[in-house]
Amino acid sequence: MKVLENFADWREEISVQVLAPNRLRVGRKTAALGLLWQPVRPQTSLRDQAGMAGGQGSEFDLAASFGAKQLGFGMKSEGLGAGMLAGASLFDADSLGGTWLATFPLDTGRLWWIVAMRDAKIYEDRVLFDAAEARATLVKSLDAPGWGKIIAPSEWNIEKSEQLGLSKIISFRHASRLRLVDRRFQTGTTMLLAAIVAVALAYAWLQLSRYLAEERLRKEAFERARKSTSSELPWNSVPKIADFVFACMQEMDSVAVIPPGWTLQPLTCRWSGEEAWLDAGWRRKSGRIPYLREMVENRTGLRVGLSGNGESASLSMPIDAPVETANADPWPARRIETVLRERFQTLGLDLKMTARVVPPSISGSGDGSMRVHNRHDIGIATSVAINEYARLLSDVPALVPESLVFRPQTRVWLLNARAYHAELRPTGIQ
């Protein structure tokens, strides 16, 4: 859908297409609209300036510089990404000057982009969904004196205005790009966790000497059990826990778009036993289905499925989580309990762990036709550094990831996994 254009003088134009209410395709590049522009605060980190721009609980995680005096802030959760151009920085200063006001109709007039510059600084950068509201906003801005150029649709009859299309006045010469705001050390939590994890892993390595005798006996018992059964080990050909979490977080980031008028539901990444899948959902408040479909398809290449009443939408997609053949034997139950509880308690971190043991009453005849594997079910809930928690489990053999859930409303991660025991029980269950 091309932006409306009306040019008096013709020259080579840059193609402009609407990708989403807050994004344009300009030539071969993507431009972000509707950034929050703030003056640069000297001697203040970019991370702190992002926090100041949004206040308490700010989610600004992208920023673009304009000259040396302004920063524009945006969010990945709204479909923006590092490397995108800041749309308000794309105008030809030679033809427009340093002080101008403009309203451009997008998507055949269903969206309106108001952008303005005063004294070579970005004064306005907003996207509206109503022509009347866009005109009223432009008229109100005219109260400020000294506009060198005013651009508006001719039918609005704005005095001293002219109608120009985006394609003729865009320039990449002074364009700025969005970059990530480094929020990793905002509270110091991640830095502390990284240091603690390193100490914990070193500590765990030293404790191996305590289990050398038990390790030898366990390996002998396990080898005998493995030779006597033809069933496939449940921890064979599964992703490592850290690889599973990393792959899930990457795909969650790509699918976590929030079109206007839609609410993102919890994102669930799960291991099906053969491959990993990501499930996403949206609930409608006042938004329109075409924008949801367009935003999701632009990010994932997939189409969302809609409910019968059109009030909710969902998407399931396989993700690439590399699997590995088991090359280490499971720990005995006692070691799983001792190592993990001591490790997490030492770090002051929460860990939910429940033993699942097959009762003797169903232990079966022992003919080796089928084996039931005892295990511990592990659950972790955290609002920060879920990848660091995953690394705390990365040295546990026979560990199978079950699911990773992200709840956007509370910003909480839920990680579930199974740690299988060394002991195997033969059963008569068919």
N, C-alpha and C positions, 0 to 999 in steps of 0.2 A: 504494500500500500504506500504509494508515493506521497510525499508532502505536497500540499497545494502550492502551485507556483504561478507567478505572473510577472514577467520580466519585460521591461521596456527595451533594454539593450541586451543582446544575446552574445554570450561568450561560453567557452567550455565550462560545463557544470560538473559538480561532484554529486554523484547519486546519493540520495537520502531516503531511507526507508525506516518505518516504525517497527521496532522489534517488540516493544512492550511500553507501557505508559511512562516508564522512566529510562528507556534506552532507545537509541537510534543506531542504525547502520549507516555510517558516513563513509562512502567509498568502500574500502575493505576493512574499515575499523569500526569498533563499537564505541559509542559515546554515551556517557551517563548524564541524565538530566535530574534536576531537582536536588542538587547537593546543598548542604547547609554551609554557607560561606561565613567565615569568621576572621577577624584580624589576627595576624601572627602575634603571639606573645613571646617576646624575646626571653632567652634564658629559661624557657619552659619546654620540657620534652614533648614530642609529638603525642606520646601516649597520654600525658597529663592534659594536653590541650584538647584531645578527643573527649576525655572525661568531662572537662569543663564545658565543652560545647553541648553535651547531652544532659549534663547534670547527673544526679545519683542514679545508678543502674543503666547508664548509657551503654548502648551496644554499637557505637560507631567503631568500626574496625578497618575502615579505608579512608584515605586522605589524599588530596591533590593540592599542589602548591600553585598559586597564581602570582607570578612575580615573586617578590620577597616579602609581600605584605599581607597575603591572604592564604587561608587554607579552606578547602571545601571538604566536608565530611560526608560519608555514605556508609551503607551497611551491606555486607554480603548476604544477609538474610532477605534483602529486597531484590536479589538477583544481580547485584553489581559485583564486579571482580577486579582484582589487581590487574593493571595493564590497560584497562579501559580509559578512553580519553574523557576529560571533563568537558561536557558539552558547552558550558558557558565560556570556555577559553578558546573556542574554535572560530572566532569572528575576525574579519579583516579590519584591523584598526586603521589602516590607511584610507579605506573608503568610508568607514563609519565614524571615525574620530574616537575621542576618549570618553564622550558623554552622550549616550543614546538610550532609547527605550523602545522595545519591540515586543509584539505579540505575533506568534506564528501558529497557524492552524495545522495540526498534525492528524493523520489518519482520517482524511477527508472531513475535517472539522469536528471529530468526536473528542479530540484532545486539543488543548491549547497550552503552548509553552510561552511563558512570559520571562523574558531575559533582558537585563539592562546593565549598563555600565555608567559609572560616574567617576570622573577624574581618573580614568584608566583602572578602576577597581570594580569588581563585580558587585552590583547593587541588588539584583534580583535574579532568581533562578528557580522558577516554580512551574509545575504542570497542573492544569486544572481540567475538569471534566465537563464544564458547562460554559457555553459561549457567553451568556449573559454575565456570569461571574468573572470571566476573563476580561470582558469589556469594562466592567465596573472596577476591577483591579487596575487596569491600565489608566482609566480616567482618574482614579485616586492618586496614582503615581505622578500624574501631570501636575499635581499641586506643587511638587518640587520644581524650582525654577531652573532654567539654563540648559534644557535638553537641546543638544545640537542636532539630533535627528530622531524622528519618531516614525516607527514602522507599525502599520496596522492594516487590517483588511479595508479596502476602499468603501465597502458598504457600511462601515461603522461611522463614516463621516467625521473622523477626528481631525480637527483643524491642524494644518501644517504637517499632516502625516503623509506617508507614501507607502505603497504596497510593494514589498520585495520578497522574493522567495529565498529560503535558506540556501539552496544550491549555489546561488551566485555570490554569497557574501561569506561563505565558510572558508577558513584558511587554517592550515596545519602549522603555520610558522611559529605561533606562540602557544601551541596546544600543550596542555599538561596532562599527566597520566595519574590515575589512582594507584596508590601503593598501600601495602598492608601497614596498619598501625600495630607496632609491637606491644601487645598487651600482656605478654607472658609474665612480666614481673610486676604487674600492677599492685598486687598485694604481697608479693614475695613468696607466695605459696608454691609456685612451680619450682622456683630456684631451691627452696628448702626441700621439696620432695625429691628433686634430682639428686641433691647431696645425700639425703637419707637413703634413697634407693641404692646409691653406690656403696654406702656403708653396709646396708643390709645384705647386698649380694656378696660382698667380701666376707661378711660374717657367716653367711650361709655356706660359703666355700670352705671356710675353716672348720665348720662343724662336720664335714664329711668324714673326717678321721674317726669320729665317734661311731660311725656305722659300718666300718670296713668289714668286721666279722659278719654282721647281719646282712650286709650287701652280698657277700659271697654265698651265704645260705639261700638268700632270696633268689639270686640268679639261678642257682641250681634247681630250686623248686619251680621257678617259672619256666625254665627250659623243659622240664619234664611235663608240665601242664600244657605247654604249647605244642609239644610233639604228640600229645594224646588227644588233641582236638582238631577238628577240621573247620570249626567256625572261624570267621574273620574277626580279628581284634577290633573293637569299636574305636580304639584310638589310632588306628592305622589309616593313613591317607586322609588326614585332617589338617586344617591350617594351624600354624602356631598362633597362640593367643594374641601376641603382639601384632602379627601380620593381619589377623582377622580384624582387630580393632582399628588398625591403620586403614585397611581397605574400606571398612564400614564408614569411618569418619570422612574419608575422601568422597565417597558417593553420597553420603548424607549432606555434605556441603554443596554438592552439585544439584541435588534435588530439593533443597530447602528454600524454595521460592515462596514468597507471600504476596500474591497479587492483591491489589486494593479490593477490600470487601470480602476477603477469604481468610480463614484462620487455619494455620498449619497444625495438624494433629501429630501425636507422637510418632516418631520415626523408629522403625524396628528392623534391625539387621539380624538374620537368623541363619544357622547352619542346618541344612536339611538332611545331612547325612551323606550327601553327594556333592552339593554346591552351596554357595552362600547366596541369600536373597535379601533384597531391601524392599520393605513395604512402607509406603507413604500415603497420607490421606489429608484431605482438606475439607473444611466445613464452611458453607456459604453463609455470610451475613447479609451483604448487600451487593456483592460483586457480580461480574458477568462471566459466563462460562468461556467465551472466546479468549479473554485475556489470560485466564488460568491455563487453558490448553496451549496458548501461544508461548507463555513463559516457560511452562514445563517442557514443551517440545523443543524449545530453543536451547534449553540446558541439557536435556537428556536424549533428544531424538526420539522419544516415545510419547504416545498419546495416553492421557489419563482416561480412566473409565468413570462414567457418571452413574449416580444412583437414579432410580426411576423418577424421583421428583426433582432431580437436578440440584438438590440441596447439599450434596456431598460428592466428593470425587476421590479416586484412589489410583495407586500405581504400584505395581510389583515388577521388580527387575532383578536379573541375576547380576552378581558383582564378581570381580576377579580377585579371589583370595587364594593365593598359592597354597597347595597342599604338600605335605611331606610324608614319606614312609617312616613309620616309627623306628627310631634307631637307638632308643633307650628303654629300659625296662621300668615298669611302674614302681613307685615307692610303696612300702607297706602302709597300712592305715595309720599306724602309730606315728610313723615319720611325717605323713601329711599333716596330721593334727599338730605335732610338736613344732615342726618347722614353720608352717604358715601362721599358726596362732601366735607363736613367739615373735615372728617377724612383724606381723601387723600390729601387735600390742606394743612392741618396742617403738614403732613409728607413730603410735597413737592414732592408727587408722582403723575404721570400722570394717569388719569382715563377718559375713554370715556364712556358716559352714555347717552342713548337716550330713551325718553318715547315713548311707543307704546300704543296708546289709541284708542279704537274702536269709530269711528265717530257716533254721535247721529243718522245720517241718516240710519244706519243699526242696530240700537238698537233693532228692532224687536217688536213683540207683547207682550212680557213679559209672555208667557205661561210657561216658565221654562223648555221647552223641550231641550234647548241647551244654554249654557252659554259661553261667550267669556271673557277671562281673560286679563285685561290690565296688562302691565308689563313695566319694564325698561330693555333695552338691554345694557349689560355691556361689555366693551372691555379693555383689559390691554396688553400693549406691553412693554417688559423689556428684558435686556440681563443678569440680575442677579436675584437670589433669587425669582423665580416665586412662590415657595412654601410659601414664606413669604407673598407675595401678596394675595395668596389664603386664608391664615389665616385671613387677614384683612376683608374678606367677610364671614368668617365662622359663624358669629353670625346672619347673615341675614336669616330669615326664608323664605320658599317658593322660594329658590334659586335653579335653575336647571343648571348644567354645560352643555355647548353645545360642546365646542371643546378646545383642547390644541394643538398648533402647534409649532414645533421647526424647525428653519431654520439653518442647519449646516453651511452654507456659511457665515452668518452674526452673528450666535450665539444668535439669538433673539427668545424669547418666545412670543406667542400670546395666550391669554386666553380669551374665550368668555363665557358668562353666561346670564341667564335671571332671573330677580328678579320680581316675580309676586306681584301685588297689592292686597290689602284687598278687594277692590270693585269688584263685579262681574256684568256683563251686560247680561241680558237675550236677546236673539236674535231670529229671525225667520228664520235664515239660516238653511237649511236642508242638 
